[in-house]
Amino acid sequence: MSTDVVADQTGDVNINLAAFDGVWRLAKDESTVLDEQSGEHVKESLTDQKVEIRTGADGVQTHDTYVQITPELRIHEQFVIELNDDKWVPYTLLEVDGDPSHPRLQGGGGQLLKAGLKLGEPSAWLKMTYIDERTTVRVTKNLDGSAQYVLISRLSEDGNKVSGYLMTPDGKFVINKHLVRESA
């Protein structure tokens, strides 16, 4: 794994998260979501999900997320972030392939999406914190400033799987998602 954490002469920590770089694909058979009616975790309902992560020489990460919500509906969201930065960055909907008025894009009503998604606009604001060479924490808030979720992501020792655990503001773990490396 090519992840380096080095303190410079001032004692500031420089983080290289190249181990997270690459194309990641949903491991649907291992991923679960909380069914709000039964209170039990059930298999992930998404058709597919692909995440592309790139870290620039300046340490800024670009996350492109492609979610195949149904066979007829796919979205592409993106955020660009510097880990451990104090500023909130937008998680923006860049593309909708399918019906932009589809009920799954409207949020609420038991859906995991908390706010309606609008093309070219943020669906949320987020920050990410580096914990160690294999762990990050994403804190996300709604557009109105209220808490949305916390996502703990952990890279496997061999660098080929990311496990993510999403917790709501009321302390419920509602998503247990696993992504496997498709390419570096």
C-alpha positions as CSV (number, residue, x, y, z in Angstrom):
1,M,0.0,0.0,0.0
2,S,1.4,3.4,-0.9
3,T,0.0,5.5,1.8
4,D,2.5,7.9,3.5
5,V,2.0,10.1,6.5
6,V,5.0,12.4,7.1
7,A,5.5,15.3,9.4
8,D,7.2,18.2,7.8
9,Q,9.7,20.5,9.6
10,T,6.8,22.5,11.2
11,G,5.3,19.3,12.6
12,D,2.3,19.5,10.3
13,V,1.2,16.2,9.0
14,N,1.2,15.6,5.3
15,I,-1.2,12.9,4.2
16,N,-1.0,10.8,1.1
17,L,-4.1,8.9,0.5
18,A,-3.2,7.2,-2.8
19,A,-4.2,3.8,-1.3
20,F,-7.9,5.0,-1.7
21,D,-7.3,6.1,-5.3
22,G,-9.0,4.0,-8.0
23,V,-12.3,2.7,-9.1
24,W,-14.5,0.9,-6.5
25,R,-17.6,-1.1,-7.2
26,L,-20.5,-2.0,-4.9
27,A,-20.2,-5.5,-3.3
28,K,-24.0,-5.9,-3.3
29,D,-24.0,-9.3,-1.7
30,E,-22.1,-7.9,1.4
31,S,-23.9,-4.6,1.7
32,T,-27.0,-3.9,3.7
33,V,-29.4,-1.0,4.5
34,L,-31.8,-0.6,7.5
35,D,-35.4,-1.3,6.6
36,E,-37.2,1.4,8.5
37,Q,-40.4,-0.6,8.8
38,S,-39.0,-3.9,10.1
39,G,-36.0,-2.4,11.9
40,E,-33.8,-5.1,10.3
41,H,-30.9,-4.8,7.9
42,V,-31.7,-6.0,4.5
43,K,-29.8,-6.4,1.2
44,E,-28.8,-3.2,-0.6
45,S,-31.5,-2.1,-3.0
46,L,-29.3,-0.2,-5.4
47,T,-28.7,-1.9,-8.8
48,D,-25.1,-0.8,-8.8
49,Q,-22.7,1.8,-7.5
50,K,-19.2,2.9,-8.7
51,V,-16.9,5.3,-6.9
52,E,-13.8,6.8,-8.5
53,I,-11.3,8.5,-6.2
54,R,-8.4,10.5,-7.4
55,T,-5.8,12.3,-5.2
56,G,-3.9,15.2,-6.7
57,A,-0.3,16.1,-6.0
58,D,-1.7,18.9,-3.7
59,G,-3.5,16.2,-1.6
60,V,-7.0,17.3,-2.8
61,Q,-9.3,14.3,-3.4
62,T,-12.0,14.1,-6.1
63,H,-14.8,11.6,-5.4
64,D,-17.1,10.8,-8.3
65,T,-20.0,8.5,-7.3
66,Y,-22.2,6.9,-10.0
67,V,-25.3,5.3,-8.5
68,Q,-27.5,3.0,-10.5
69,I,-30.6,3.5,-8.4
70,T,-32.9,1.4,-10.7
71,P,-32.1,-0.2,-14.1
72,E,-33.7,3.0,-15.6
73,L,-32.2,5.6,-13.3
74,R,-28.5,6.5,-12.7
75,I,-27.0,9.6,-11.1
76,H,-23.5,11.0,-10.9
77,E,-22.5,13.1,-7.8
78,Q,-19.1,14.6,-7.0
79,F,-17.2,16.3,-4.3
80,V,-13.7,17.7,-4.2
81,I,-12.1,17.9,-0.8
82,E,-8.9,18.4,1.2
83,L,-9.0,16.1,4.2
84,N,-8.8,17.8,7.6
85,D,-9.8,21.1,6.1
86,D,-12.2,23.3,8.1
87,K,-14.4,24.3,5.2
88,W,-17.5,22.5,4.1
89,V,-17.6,21.4,0.5
90,P,-20.6,20.7,-1.7
91,Y,-21.7,17.2,-2.7
92,T,-23.1,18.1,-6.1
93,L,-25.4,16.2,-8.5
94,L,-23.7,16.4,-11.9
95,E,-25.9,14.1,-14.0
96,V,-29.2,12.3,-14.1
97,D,-29.6,9.5,-16.6
98,G,-33.3,8.8,-16.5
99,D,-36.4,10.6,-15.2
100,P,-35.2,13.6,-13.1
101,S,-38.6,13.7,-11.4
102,H,-38.3,10.0,-10.3
103,P,-39.7,9.6,-6.7
104,R,-36.3,8.1,-5.6
105,L,-34.7,11.4,-6.3
106,Q,-37.1,13.4,-4.1
107,G,-36.0,12.1,-0.7
108,G,-38.1,11.7,2.5
109,G,-40.8,9.1,2.8
110,G,-38.5,6.5,4.1
111,Q,-35.9,7.0,1.3
112,L,-32.3,7.2,2.3
113,L,-31.9,10.5,0.4
114,K,-32.8,13.2,2.9
115,A,-33.1,16.1,0.5
116,G,-34.4,16.4,-3.0
117,L,-31.7,16.2,-5.6
118,K,-31.4,19.0,-8.2
119,L,-29.1,18.9,-11.2
120,G,-26.1,21.1,-10.8
121,E,-26.8,21.8,-7.1
122,P,-25.4,20.4,-3.9
123,S,-27.4,17.7,-2.1
124,A,-25.3,18.2,1.0
125,W,-22.2,19.8,2.5
126,L,-19.4,17.7,3.9
127,K,-16.0,17.5,5.6
128,M,-13.7,14.5,5.8
129,T,-11.2,13.8,8.5
130,Y,-8.1,11.5,8.2
131,I,-7.9,9.1,11.1
132,D,-5.1,6.8,10.1
133,E,-3.7,5.3,6.8
134,R,-6.8,3.2,6.3
135,T,-9.6,5.2,8.0
136,T,-11.5,8.3,7.1
137,V,-14.6,9.9,8.6
138,R,-17.0,12.0,6.6
139,V,-19.4,14.4,8.3
140,T,-22.3,15.5,6.2
141,K,-25.0,18.2,6.8
142,N,-28.2,19.0,4.9
143,L,-28.5,22.2,2.9
144,D,-30.3,23.9,5.9
145,G,-27.3,23.2,8.1
146,S,-28.8,20.3,10.1
147,A,-26.9,17.1,10.6
148,Q,-27.3,14.5,7.9
149,Y,-25.0,11.6,8.6
150,V,-21.5,10.4,9.6
151,L,-19.7,7.8,7.4
152,I,-16.8,5.9,8.7
153,S,-14.7,4.3,5.9
154,R,-12.1,1.6,6.5
155,L,-9.7,0.3,3.9
156,S,-8.8,-3.4,4.2
157,E,-5.2,-4.4,4.9
158,D,-4.7,-5.7,1.4
159,G,-6.1,-2.4,0.0
160,N,-8.8,-4.1,-2.1
161,K,-12.0,-3.4,-0.2
162,V,-13.5,-0.3,1.5
163,S,-16.1,-0.9,4.2
164,G,-18.3,2.0,5.1
165,Y,-20.7,2.4,8.0
166,L,-23.2,5.3,7.9
167,M,-24.8,6.6,11.1
168,T,-27.8,9.0,11.2
169,P,-27.9,12.0,13.7
170,D,-30.1,9.9,16.0
171,G,-27.3,7.2,16.3
172,K,-28.7,4.5,14.0
173,F,-26.4,2.7,11.7
174,V,-28.5,2.6,8.5
175,I,-26.0,1.5,5.9
176,N,-23.3,-1.1,5.9
177,K,-21.7,-0.8,2.5
178,H,-18.7,-2.6,1.0
179,L,-16.9,-1.6,-2.2
180,V,-14.3,-3.7,-3.9
181,R,-11.4,-2.4,-6.0
182,E,-12.1,-2.6,-9.7
183,S,-8.9,-0.8,-10.8
184,A,-6.1,1.3,-9.3
